[in-house]
Amino acid sequence: MKKFIRFLFFFLLFVLLILIYGRYVGTDGLITKEIKIETTYLPSSFDGLKVVHFSDLHYKRVINKDRVQKIVDEINLINPDVVFFTGDLIDKDFKIDDTDKNDLINLLSSINAKYGKYAIIGNHDYVKDAELFNEIYGNSDFKLLRNEYDIIYGDGNEKIFVGGVDNYSYDKADIDKTMEYFNGQDDISYKIILVHEPDYADTIVDKYSVNLILAGHSHNGQINIPYVKNYFLPYGSKKYYDNYYDVNGVPLYVSSGIGESRINFRLFNRPSINFYRINNIES
């Protein structure tokens, strides 16, 4: 009986420590994942392009103004050429007031990027007032793409295509509309697609020739234990949820995100941003 009580005591202590770690340590800090991408399709004037990709802030759940400031500082240390945010800026379970809105505008506007900053809508964002995000992104120099595209111009009129897909969870994703540029011309060799839910990558690749897909949503599994994490993966990230996949020859990178969804807990999966250095290699 004493052995059983001792075992029970240490088991409960272990569980308690895991819970404390997952709540207060696992959700804290920031990791920068540096990833090298080599391609023959990148125009030569963009060789060495520095891209920062972050996602799933879920502002107000755990992430606050001070935490966002640290993220901004880390991004600016990289001195990126382009910044991409792949959705879920504000957690759906929390309301923001004018002070919160202005804080986000001031923080996001202080991110520096040579060629521009781009964002798409996540499923948590979708349930909120669309005008809120138009105001936040519009006043912080982020281009919000909702089944839309933009062109990044380099030297000698060389171009990169950036397409942003609307939300898949609410059946608003339309890759055909996103790729409308190519209905009448095909003068861009490097195409980047932003999508919140990574499982939509199959539809993108089946229909169009693209070179890079960036996504969020899955958090790579907030509780990153094999098999266990599958219970915490949201719709739209049941097939693609880890950091990297090759989807019929197209690289898909899924951000592990900054904040938390549903529960304020992370285990074996610290908040992170992705830093890609894209290099042109001779064919």
N, C-alpha and C positions, 0 to 999 in steps of 0.2 A: 504494500500500500504506500509506503514512504517513497519507494522508487517511482511509482506512478505519479504521486503528487509532485515529486521533484521534476519528472519529465514534463508534466503539465505546466509547471511553473516556467521552465526554460522555453517550452514551446510558445506559451503565451507571451513571454518576454521577447522572443524572436519575432513573433507576429507584430507586436507593438513597435519594435524597432524598425521593421520594414514599413509599417504605416507612417511612422514619423519621418523616415528617410524619403519615402515616396511623396509625401505632402510638402515637406519643407526643404529638402535637399534636391530631390529629383526635379522639382519645378523651378529651381533657382539656377543662376549662372547662364552662360551662353558659350556654345562651342561654334567655331567657324570651321566648316568642312571645305577644304580646298580641293578642287577637282580639275584635272587637266583634260581638255577635249581637243582632239585633233581631227581636222576635216580638210578635204580638198575643195569644198564648196564655198568657204568663207572668202570674200573678196580680199585682195592683198592689203588694201589700205586699212583693213580692220584686224590684221594679224596681231595676236596677243590681246584681243578684246577681253576686258575684265568685266565680268557680270556678277552682280550680287542678287541672289534669289532668297527671299524670305516669305513666310506664309503663316496663316493661322495665329494671328495675334490674340484673338479672343479678348480684346480689351475689356477691362472691368472685372473679369472673373478672378484672375490672379495677377495679370499684368496691369501695372499702374504707370503713371507718368514717369516716375524715376526709372522704372525698368525699360520703358521705351527710350528714354534718353541714353541709356547704356547701349541699347541696340543701335541707335543712330550714331553714337560715337564710334562703335565698332565698324559700322558700314563705312563711315567717312575715313577711318584709318586705312581702309583698303583703297580708297580713291577710285571708285568704280567708274567704268565708262557708261554702264547701263544698270539700272536697278529694276527688278521685277518683284511685285507682290502678288501672290496667287490666292488671295481671298480669305474671308473670315476675319475682317478687321475688328469687329465688335461682336461679343458673344450675345447670342439671341436671348439669353435669360436675364440680361442686364440692360437698363436704360442709361443713356448718357444725357447730361444736361449741357447747357451752353458752355460752361467752363470746360467740361470734358472735350467737347467738340473743338473748342479753340485750342486746347492743349494738343490734341491730335494734329490739328492744322499746323501749329507752330513747330511741332516735333518733326512731322513728315516733310514740311517745307525746308527744314534744315539739312535734309539728306542731299548730298551733292553727287551729281552724275553728269559726265561730259555730254552724252548723247540724249539723256532723258530718263524719266521714271514712268513705269507703267503698272497698272493694277487691274485686277478683274474681281468679279463678285463671287463670294462664297455662299454656301447654303445658309449660314447664320446671318449673313448680310441681307440675304434675299427677303427675309421676313420683315425687315425694317423699311422705313420710308426711303425710296430711291433717291429723293432729293437730298437727303442727309449725306449720302456718299458722293453725289455730284458736287455738293458744297465742300466737303472735306478734301476730296481729291483735287477738285478744281482750284481750290485756294492753296494747295500745297504742291502744285506743279506736277502732279501725277496725271497721266492720261488714262482715264478709265475706259477700258475696251469691253464692250458688251456685244459680242458677235461682230466686232469691228477690227480694223487693222490700222497700223501706222508704218511709215517707212523711215528708217534711219539712213541718213546720207553721210557718206564718207568722202574721201578725196577722189577727184576725178569722176564725181557723180556715181560712185559705187554705192550699192544699196544693201540693206538688210531688211527683211520683212518681219514685222512683229504682229501676230494675230492673237486676239484675246477672245476666248469662247465664254459665252454666258453660262448660267448655272445649269448643270446636268441634272441635279437632284430634283429640280422643279421643271424639268423637261423644256428648258429654254436654250439649251445648247444648239447652235446651228453652225456647223463648220462650213457649210456651203456659203452662207452669208459672210462669214469671216474671211473666206478666201475669194471674195468677189473680184478683187484686184486682178486675179489671173484669168478672168473670163475673156479678156481681150488682149492680154499681153503676158509675156513670161520672161521678163528681163531681170529677175532677181534670183540669184542662185542659192542664197542662204535664207532659210525660213524658220523662224522660232514661233512656236505656238504655246500660249499660256492657257491652262485649263485648271479649274479647281479640283474636280474629281478625276483621278488618274485613269479609272476604268474606261473613260471616254476615248482614251488614246487609240484603242482598236478602230473605232469609227474614223478617227482622223487619218490614221495610216492607211486604212482600206480605201479611202477616197482620194487622198492627196499625197503628193511627194513633199515631205517636210524634212527638216534636218535636226530639229531639237524640240522636245516637248518638256515643259516644266509644269509641275502640279504640286498640290498640297493635300489637305483634307484628311489623309490617313494618320498623320502625325508619326508615320512609320510604326504605329502601335504605341499608344501611351504607356501601356503595360507591356513591355517588350519581352515577353516570355513565350517561347514557341507553343503553339496551340492555344494557350490561354489568351494571347493577344487577339486571336481571331474573333473572340466574343465582343471585343471592343472596337472593331473596325466598322466604320459607318458605311452605309449604302454609297456605292460609287467608288469604293476602294477595297472591294473584296478580292479582286484579282491582282491588282497592282498596288502595293502598299509599302514595300521596302524602298530603300534609298535609290536604287538603280535597276532599270530593266532595258533590255534590247528588244524593241517591238518591231519585228520584221526589218531589222537594220537601222531603226531610228532610236537614238538614245532617249529614254524617259527618265527624268530625275524627279523624285518625290521628296519634297521638304519634310523634315520631321517637325517643323513648326516651332513657334515660340511659346504659345499659351496652351491651355488645356480646354477640353470640351467635356461636358457632362459631369466629370468629377475632377477635383483639384488634386490630381495625382499623376506622377510619372515614375516609371520604374525601368531602369536600364536604358533610358532614352532621354538624354538631357536636351533642353531647348537648343536650337541651332539655326544658323544661317548657312547657305551654300555660296561658295565663291568659286565661280568657274573662270578659268583662263582658257579662251578658245584660240587655238593656233591654226594658221593656214599651213598645210603641208602640201608639197608638190605631188601631183598624181603620177 
